[in-house]
Amino acid sequence: MKTGKEYMEALKQIHPRIYYKGELIDCVVGNPLIQPHINAVAMTYDMACDPEFEDLCTATSHLTGEKISRFTHIHQSTDDLIKKVKMLRAISQRTGSCYQRCVGFDALNATYSVTYEIDQAHGTNYHERFKEFLKYIQKEDLMMSGSMTDPKGDRSKTPGQQTDPDMFVHVVEKNDKGVVINGCKFHMTGIANAFEMLIMPTTGLKPEDADYAICCAVPVDAEGITHIFGRQTNDGRKFDKMDQGNVQFGVVGGECMTILDHVFVPWERVFMCGETEFAGMLVERFASYHRQNYGGCKGGLADIIVGAAATIAEYNGAAKGSHIKDKLIEMILLTETMWACSLACSADGYKLPAGNYYVNPMLANADKQNVTRNVYEIARLAHDISGGILATLPSEIDFNDPTLGPWCHKYLKAVDSVDVEDRYKMLRLIENMTGGTSLVESMHGAGSPQAQRIVMAKQANIPMKMKLAKKLAGIKVEE
């Protein structure tokens, strides 16, 4: 397995075509925009090499028997599912940011199970192809980018009905060597500092949309691929220091819009091609695995926000207020509610036909639905505790200016025993973790709230609940 340093060295050996504000990025390592995201991923590598976290961050490959990163593992039990979310919370507590490997991790597990079931139905050999690819990912300890979300164009139309067919990734050519694909993938978390992208359909498909039923693996620097690095709230602060808030690890995951312009994919890297009846299954399994994560990763981030809010209350001289203590308790309750859902959907997981384990989808989607609400309330309470200065704090340049700096130091002082610079840093950390991009990701990461409600409606079995009620009311029910 790689260390964080070895991961960075490996990144220098690939050459993805990445643009930011019209400029081509020569190398992601050392680039101020991307380095914080790289640092967060490096933490996942280093923790896997740390004996303290070995049980959470590593596993034994069921394919080779070798010790591997858990981020490349296929879940073999509910214990694996539980260790996954415990690992995520532990990493979040140490980065305070998105460490980006979850999307590819979940894509690997979803594709593993679905390829098996496609083969059972059609006599194809996708599952064996995928296992060979997986061995490569495990051996090289490569970070994957799960690539699901398409632009979608006109939402009232199916993929095949779009005026522009490229609004959904699709096959434009097949030959004896492989396929050629066109399209675009949005919100590609961590793809600027990943090695491979695992492309999946973004929605359930009808038979007439067979060209859109494509699942395949492509190197991030393959010919025909262009990445456009997305803007984030306050991303200009990455060129500063204290104004960043989370100086080492940044915020969220450095997403890109990724253009696929006649990209060739050899058959050995194609894991679905035309089997439309399995597209919805792949989408739902990936989504449920990914929604499982949020009580873990957001739970860990919330732990830091609670700690930061308690600290700034102390720095402000307000820590003894009963209302402050009550708000902190509310933040803790919201955090542990998210966490409980992650643990529950993992513990209640079950074995799939391929032999790997899947979460309880109802509880996984309930977890993510809670996150879309609880994280916003946690942020609101942190803002309440911090005070208005959170939104109007002078810049780091003013803070250190020979003329303006003394006034900033004088009037930003609160409790005598607290260094004014420490108060400044804590306010910036809270601002960084509770505003803009991070909140939008809590809402729309792993799918919008409506997507979770659709799955919960499917899983709820309301007719069964109606029968239960009728029986208790003494109404005759047909069994």
C-alpha angles and dihedrals in degrees: 000000000000127000119222090260092050089050090056092047090051090052089059089061095062126067114206117180102243127170130193121184090344095308124114112235109228098199128359094210108089094011107132092222096054106024095084089056090048090051090054092052091045087059090062089055095046094047090053087058093048114095089216091065101028094109093052101036101041136051140176115261112241087208102051107010089235126135108257141171111276087231088071096041129112110224111251099178144005086264088064090051091051093047089051094061092040088054091050093052091048093051093046090053089057100042105030085210145074112288092194103216097102096079094057091041091056093043090055092052095045093047092047092059098039095049089056092053093046089054091050091053100039108022092241125144100229093122094057090047090051094049090055090050090048092053088055092050092048095046094049093037091227127181111236126206112214106220114198114127117091126191087251095200110204104018091204090066132069119240092264093049096057118118087226110042091202091073084092124036108257144165114263098174140018128192139158091278100048145287137300118221135195133191142068139276122210134207093020100182112213095351091130089066101030129097104217137022121214106209118208136171114269098215145014112284140211124226092259089060095062094131089063094054094092128139117174145140122245131176111247090237097048118138112273096029121118123178122203109200111228126234118244132199108281092357090151087071090071085083090057128062119219093026090065093071095204096047099179103038108024121202135301117341116297097254124204138199103232121206119205109199111180094322115184118222120187116229093249088066096047114098102170128019118170101341094128096171089068097048094086091048091053092048094049095045093048091046094050093048089049095046088052088067101060100079086054103044096034089041089059092046090048089053088061093045090052089050092047092049091049090048095049090048088055092046090050092050092244101105095108094057112116091220090056092052091048092052091050090051090051090052090051092049092052091048095050092046089059090045093050091056092052091051093044097051089048097047091047093050123125143206120271126211090262089060098249124113129254131197126246097268096207093056093041091055091044087054093055092043089056090049092056087061108026097052090055091050091047088052092047092053091048089053090048092052095043098054133222094299086079089075101039105038112144118247126269088249092058091043090058099035114122092231104031098032098075090054091048090050092046099048099035090058116112123157110029095228094053120086108237090226090058090053089050092051093048092051090051091050091053091047090050095050100041106041145068117337096021092056094047089052090052089054102042106020110113088014137315121290090259090059090058092048090054091055092045090052089054093047098043098080093210093180089062090050090050090054091051091053094046092051092053090047090053095248116146112252127194109230 
